């Protein structure tokens, strides 16, 4: 019973603590950001290569885990 109370109070503590930690908004764009149109500051990040690598590694890892589980269950 005491362990459950400690877990609940710890959770409440971290919830209250996290309300003060809020991310900042983006910085204002520079004075002349290149065009007459209103656009956001910064550029585009090339995410496609990283996403493909992460998906491939996740698929390989998941396949290995499934194969290992299947192998240990079918040893008999």
LOSE-428457 format. One record per residue: x, y, z of N, C-alpha, C, O in turn; residue number from 1. Coordinates in steps of 0.2 Angstrom, whole numbers, plus 5000, padded with zeros to 4 digits. Each point is the difference from the previous one (the first is absolute). Example, Ala and Ser with C-alpha at 12.3 -4.5 7.8 and 13.67 -1.06 7.14 Angstrom:
LOSE-428457
@nc1 5066	nc2 4972	nc3 5039	cac1 4996	cac2 5006	cac3 5000	cc1 5004	cc2 5006	cc3 5000	oc1 5005	oc2 4999	oc3 5003	resi 1
@nc1 4993	nc2 5006	nc3 4993	cac1 5004	cac2 5006	cac3 5001	cc1 4996	cc2 5005	cc3 5003	oc1 5003	oc2 5006	oc3 5001	resi 2
This chain:
LOSE-428457
@nc1 5004	nc2 4994	nc3 5000	cac1 4996	cac2 5006	cac3 5000	cc1 5004	cc2 5006	cc3 5000	oc1 4999	oc2 5005	oc3 4997	resi 1
@nc1 5007	nc2 4995	nc3 5007	cac1 5004	cac2 5006	cac3 5000	cc1 5004	cc2 5001	cc3 4994	oc1 5001	oc2 5006	oc3 4998	resi 2
@nc1 5000	nc2 4989	nc3 4998	cac1 5004	cac2 5000	cac3 4994	cc1 4995	cc2 5004	cc3 4995	oc1 5003	oc2 5004	oc3 4996	resi 3
@nc1 4991	nc2 4994	nc3 5004	cac1 4995	cac2 5004	cac3 4995	cc1 5000	cc2 5007	cc3 5002	oc1 4999	oc2 5004	oc3 4995	resi 4
@nc1 5000	nc2 4998	nc3 5011	cac1 5000	cac2 5007	cac3 5002	cc1 5006	cc2 5004	cc3 4998	oc1 5000	oc2 5005	oc3 4997	resi 5
@nc1 5006	nc2 4992	nc3 5003	cac1 5006	cac2 5003	cac3 4998	cc1 5000	cc2 5001	cc3 4993	oc1 5002	oc2 5005	oc3 4997	resi 6
@nc1 4996	nc2 4990	nc3 4999	cac1 5000	cac2 5000	cac3 4993	cc1 4995	cc2 5006	cc3 4998	oc1 5001	oc2 5004	oc3 4995	resi 7
@nc1 4993	nc2 4996	nc3 5008	cac1 4995	cac2 5006	cac3 4998	cc1 5003	cc2 5006	cc3 5002	oc1 4999	oc2 5005	oc3 4996	resi 8
@nc1 5004	nc2 4996	nc3 5010	cac1 5003	cac2 5007	cac3 5001	cc1 5006	cc2 5002	cc3 4996	oc1 5000	oc2 5006	oc3 4998	resi 9
@nc1 5004	nc2 4989	nc3 5000	cac1 5005	cac2 5001	cac3 4995	cc1 4997	cc2 5003	cc3 4993	oc1 5003	oc2 5004	oc3 4998	resi 10
@nc1 4992	nc2 4992	nc3 5000	cac1 4997	cac2 5002	cac3 4994	cc1 4997	cc2 5007	cc3 5000	oc1 5001	oc2 5004	oc3 4996	resi 11
@nc1 4996	nc2 4998	nc3 5010	cac1 4997	cac2 5007	cac3 5001	cc1 5005	cc2 5005	cc3 5000	oc1 4999	oc2 5005	oc3 4997	resi 12
@nc1 5007	nc2 4993	nc3 5006	cac1 5005	cac2 5005	cac3 5001	cc1 5003	cc2 5001	cc3 4993	oc1 5001	oc2 5006	oc3 4998	resi 13
@nc1 5000	nc2 4989	nc3 4998	cac1 5003	cac2 5002	cac3 4993	cc1 4995	cc2 5003	cc3 4996	oc1 5002	oc2 5004	oc3 4995	resi 14
@nc1 4991	nc2 4995	nc3 5005	cac1 4996	cac2 5004	cac3 4997	cc1 5000	cc2 5007	cc3 5001	oc1 4999	oc2 5005	oc3 4996	resi 15
@nc1 5001	nc2 4997	nc3 5011	cac1 5000	cac2 5007	cac3 5002	cc1 5007	cc2 5003	cc3 4998	oc1 5000	oc2 5006	oc3 4998	resi 16
@nc1 5005	nc2 4990	nc3 5002	cac1 5007	cac2 5003	cac3 4998	cc1 5000	cc2 5001	cc3 4993	oc1 5003	oc2 5005	oc3 4998	resi 17
@nc1 4994	nc2 4991	nc3 4998	cac1 5000	cac2 5001	cac3 4993	cc1 4996	cc2 5006	cc3 4997	oc1 5001	oc2 5002	oc3 4994	resi 18
@nc1 4994	nc2 5001	nc3 5010	cac1 4997	cac2 5005	cac3 4997	cc1 5004	cc2 5006	cc3 5000	oc1 4998	oc2 5005	oc3 4996	resi 19
@nc1 5007	nc2 4996	nc3 5007	cac1 5005	cac2 5006	cac3 5000	cc1 5005	cc2 4999	cc3 4994	oc1 5003	oc2 5005	oc3 4999	resi 20
@nc1 4997	nc2 4989	nc3 4998	cac1 5005	cac2 4999	cac3 4995	cc1 4996	cc2 5000	cc3 4993	oc1 4998	oc2 4995	oc3 4998	resi 21
@nc1 5001	nc2 5011	nc3 4999	cac1 4997	cac2 5001	cac3 4994	cc1 5005	cc2 5002	cc3 4995	oc1 5004	oc2 5004	oc3 5001	resi 22
@nc1 4995	nc2 4993	nc3 4993	cac1 5005	cac2 5002	cac3 4994	cc1 4998	cc2 5007	cc3 4998	oc1 4995	oc2 5003	oc3 5000	resi 23
@nc1 5011	nc2 5000	nc3 4998	cac1 4999	cac2 5007	cac3 4997	cc1 4998	cc2 5000	cc3 4993	oc1 5000	oc2 4994	oc3 4997	resi 24
@nc1 4997	nc2 5011	nc3 5001	cac1 4998	cac2 5001	cac3 4993	cc1 5006	cc2 5001	cc3 4995	oc1 5005	oc2 5001	oc3 5003	resi 25
@nc1 4993	nc2 4999	nc3 4991	cac1 5006	cac2 5001	cac3 4995	cc1 5002	cc2 5007	cc3 5000	oc1 4996	oc2 5004	oc3 5002	resi 26
@nc1 5010	nc2 4997	nc3 4996	cac1 5003	cac2 5007	cac3 5000	cc1 4997	cc2 5004	cc3 4995	oc1 4998	oc2 4997	oc3 4995	resi 27
@nc1 5002	nc2 5009	nc3 5005	cac1 4997	cac2 5004	cac3 4994	cc1 5004	cc2 5000	cc3 4994	oc1 5006	oc2 4999	oc3 5001	resi 28
@nc1 4992	nc2 5001	nc3 4993	cac1 5004	cac2 5000	cac3 4994	cc1 5004	cc2 5006	cc3 5000	oc1 4999	oc2 5005	oc3 5002	resi 29
@nc1 5007	nc2 4994	nc3 4994	cac1 5004	cac2 5005	cac3 4999	cc1 4997	cc2 5006	cc3 4996	oc1 4995	oc2 4999	oc3 4997	resi 30
@nc1 5008	nc2 5007	nc3 5003	cac1 4997	cac2 5006	cac3 4997	cc1 4999	cc2 4999	cc3 4993	oc1 4994	oc2 5001	oc3 4998	resi 31
@nc1 5011	nc2 4996	nc3 4998	cac1 4998	cac2 4999	cac3 4993	cc1 5001	cc2 4992	cc3 4999	oc1 5006	oc2 4998	oc3 4999	resi 32
@nc1 4989	nc2 4999	nc3 5001	cac1 5000	cac2 4993	cac3 4999	cc1 4999	cc2 4997	cc3 4993	oc1 4998	oc2 4994	oc3 4999	resi 33
@nc1 5003	nc2 5010	nc3 4996	cac1 5001	cac2 4998	cac3 4994	cc1 4994	cc2 5002	cc3 4995	oc1 5001	oc2 5000	oc3 4994	resi 34
@nc1 4993	nc2 5000	nc3 5008	cac1 4995	cac2 5001	cac3 4996	cc1 4995	cc2 5005	cc3 5003	oc1 5001	oc2 5002	oc3 5005	resi 35
@nc1 4994	nc2 5000	nc3 4991	cac1 4995	cac2 5005	cac3 5002	cc1 4994	cc2 4996	cc3 5004	oc1 4996	oc2 5003	oc3 5003	resi 36
@nc1 5004	nc2 4990	nc3 4996	cac1 4995	cac2 4996	cac3 5003	cc1 5001	cc2 4999	cc3 5007	oc1 5006	oc2 5000	oc3 5002	resi 37
@nc1 4989	nc2 4999	nc3 5002	cac1 5001	cac2 4998	cac3 5007	cc1 5002	cc2 4993	cc3 5001	oc1 4996	oc2 4996	oc3 4998	resi 38
@nc1 5010	nc2 5002	nc3 5004	cac1 5002	cac2 4993	cac3 5000	cc1 5003	cc2 4999	cc3 5007	oc1 5003	oc2 5005	oc3 5003	resi 39
@nc1 4998	nc2 4989	nc3 4999	cac1 5003	cac2 4999	cac3 5007	cc1 5007	cc2 5000	cc3 4999	oc1 5003	oc2 4999	oc3 4995	resi 40
@nc1 5000	nc2 5002	nc3 5011	cac1 5008	cac2 5001	cac3 5000	cc1 5002	cc2 4992	cc3 5000	oc1 4997	oc2 4996	oc3 5002	resi 41
@nc1 5009	nc2 5004	nc3 4996	cac1 5003	cac2 4993	cac3 4999	cc1 4999	cc2 4997	cc3 4993	oc1 4998	oc2 5004	oc3 4996	resi 42
@nc1 5004	nc2 4990	nc3 5004	cac1 5000	cac2 4997	cac3 4993	cc1 4997	cc2 4993	cc3 5001	oc1 4996	oc2 4999	oc3 5005	resi 43
@nc1 5005	nc2 4997	nc3 4990	cac1 4997	cac2 4993	cac3 5001	cc1 5006	cc2 4996	cc3 5002	oc1 5005	oc2 5000	oc3 4997	resi 44
@nc1 4993	nc2 4995	nc3 5007	cac1 5005	cac2 4995	cac3 5002	cc1 4999	cc2 4994	cc3 4995	oc1 4995	oc2 4997	oc3 4999	resi 45
@nc1 5011	nc2 5000	nc3 4999	cac1 4999	cac2 4993	cac3 4996	cc1 4998	cc2 4994	cc3 5004	oc1 5005	oc2 4997	oc3 5003	resi 46
@nc1 4989	nc2 5002	nc3 4999	cac1 4998	cac2 4995	cac3 5004	cc1 5000	cc2 4993	cc3 4997	oc1 5000	oc2 4995	oc3 5003	resi 47
@nc1 4999	nc2 5005	nc3 4991	cac1 4998	cac2 4994	cac3 4996	cc1 5005	cc2 4994	cc3 5001	oc1 4999	oc2 4994	oc3 5001	resi 48
@nc1 5008	nc2 5008	nc3 4999	cac1 5005	cac2 4995	cac3 5001	cc1 5000	cc2 4997	cc3 5007	oc1 5001	oc2 4994	oc3 5000	resi 49
@nc1 4998	nc2 5010	nc3 5005	cac1 5000	cac2 4998	cac3 5006	cc1 4994	cc2 4996	cc3 5002	oc1 5001	oc2 4995	oc3 5004	resi 50
@nc1 4994	nc2 5006	nc3 4993	cac1 4993	cac2 4996	cac3 5002	cc1 5001	cc2 4994	cc3 4997	oc1 4998	oc2 4995	oc3 5003	resi 51
@nc1 5005	nc2 5004	nc3 4990	cac1 5001	cac2 4994	cac3 4997	cc1 5005	cc2 4995	cc3 5004	oc1 4998	oc2 4994	oc3 5001	resi 52
@nc1 5007	nc2 5009	nc3 5002	cac1 5005	cac2 4996	cac3 5004	cc1 4996	cc2 4998	cc3 5006	oc1 5001	oc2 4994	oc3 5002	resi 53
@nc1 4996	nc2 5010	nc3 5002	cac1 4996	cac2 4998	cac3 5006	cc1 4995	cc2 4995	cc3 4998	oc1 5000	oc2 4995	oc3 5004	resi 54
@nc1 4996	nc2 5005	nc3 4991	cac1 4995	cac2 4995	cac3 4999	cc1 5004	cc2 4994	cc3 4998	oc1 4997	oc2 4994	oc3 5002	resi 55
@nc1 5008	nc2 5006	nc3 4994	cac1 5004	cac2 4994	cac3 4998	cc1 5003	cc2 4996	cc3 5007	oc1 4999	oc2 4994	oc3 5000	resi 56
@nc1 5004	nc2 5010	nc3 5004	cac1 5003	cac2 4997	cac3 5006	cc1 4994	cc2 4997	cc3 5005	oc1 5001	oc2 4995	oc3 5003	resi 57
@nc1 4994	nc2 5009	nc3 4997	cac1 4994	cac2 4998	cac3 5004	cc1 4997	cc2 4993	cc3 4997	oc1 4998	oc2 4996	oc3 5004	resi 58
@nc1 5002	nc2 5004	nc3 4990	cac1 4997	cac2 4993	cac3 4997	cc1 5005	cc2 4995	cc3 5001	oc1 4998	oc2 4994	oc3 5001	resi 59
@nc1 5008	nc2 5007	nc3 4998	cac1 5005	cac2 4995	cac3 5001	cc1 5000	cc2 4997	cc3 5007	oc1 5000	oc2 4994	oc3 5002	resi 60
@nc1 5000	nc2 5011	nc3 5003	cac1 5000	cac2 4998	cac3 5007	cc1 4993	cc2 4996	cc3 5002	oc1 5001	oc2 4995	oc3 5003	resi 61
@nc1 4994	nc2 5008	nc3 4994	cac1 4993	cac2 4996	cac3 5002	cc1 5000	cc2 4993	cc3 4997	oc1 4998	oc2 4996	oc3 5003	resi 62
@nc1 5005	nc2 5004	nc3 4991	cac1 5000	cac2 4993	cac3 4997	cc1 5005	cc2 4995	cc3 5003	oc1 4998	oc2 4994	oc3 5001	resi 63
@nc1 5007	nc2 5009	nc3 5002	cac1 5005	cac2 4996	cac3 5004	cc1 4996	cc2 4997	cc3 5006	oc1 5001	oc2 4994	oc3 5002	resi 64
@nc1 4996	nc2 5011	nc3 5002	cac1 4996	cac2 4998	cac3 5006	cc1 4995	cc2 4995	cc3 4999	oc1 4999	oc2 4995	oc3 5003	resi 65
@nc1 4997	nc2 5006	nc3 4991	cac1 4995	cac2 4995	cac3 4998	cc1 5003	cc2 4993	cc3 4999	oc1 4998	oc2 4995	oc3 5002	resi 66
@nc1 5007	nc2 5005	nc3 4994	cac1 5004	cac2 4994	cac3 4998	cc1 5003	cc2 4996	cc3 5006	oc1 4999	oc2 4994	oc3 5001	resi 67
@nc1 5004	nc2 5010	nc3 5004	cac1 5002	cac2 4997	cac3 5006	cc1 4995	cc2 4997	cc3 5004	oc1 5001	oc2 4995	oc3 5003	resi 68
@nc1 4993	nc2 5008	nc3 4998	cac1 4994	cac2 4998	cac3 5004	cc1 4998	cc2 4993	cc3 4996	oc1 4998	oc2 4996	oc3 5004	resi 69
@nc1 5001	nc2 5005	nc3 4990	cac1 4997	cac2 4994	cac3 4996	cc1 5005	cc2 4994	cc3 5001	oc1 4998	oc2 4994	oc3 5001	resi 70
@nc1 5009	nc2 5007	nc3 4999	cac1 5005	cac2 4995	cac3 5000	cc1 5000	cc2 4997	cc3 5007	oc1 5000	oc2 4994	oc3 5000	resi 71
@nc1 4999	nc2 5010	nc3 5005	cac1 5000	cac2 4997	cac3 5007	cc1 4994	cc2 4996	cc3 5001	oc1 5000	oc2 4995	oc3 5004	resi 72
@nc1 4994	nc2 5007	nc3 4993	cac1 4994	cac2 4996	cac3 5001	cc1 4999	cc2 4994	cc3 4996	oc1 4997	oc2 4995	oc3 5002	resi 73
@nc1 5007	nc2 5004	nc3 4993	cac1 5000	cac2 4994	cac3 4996	cc1 5006	cc2 4996	cc3 5000	oc1 5001	oc2 4996	oc3 4995	resi 74
@nc1 5002	nc2 5004	nc3 5011	cac1 5006	cac2 4996	cac3 5000	cc1 4998	cc2 4993	cc3 5002	oc1 5003	oc2 4995	oc3 4998	resi 75
@nc1 4991	nc2 5004	nc3 5005	cac1 4998	cac2 4993	cac3 5002	cc1 4999	cc2 4996	cc3 4994	oc1 4999	oc2 4994	oc3 5001	resi 76
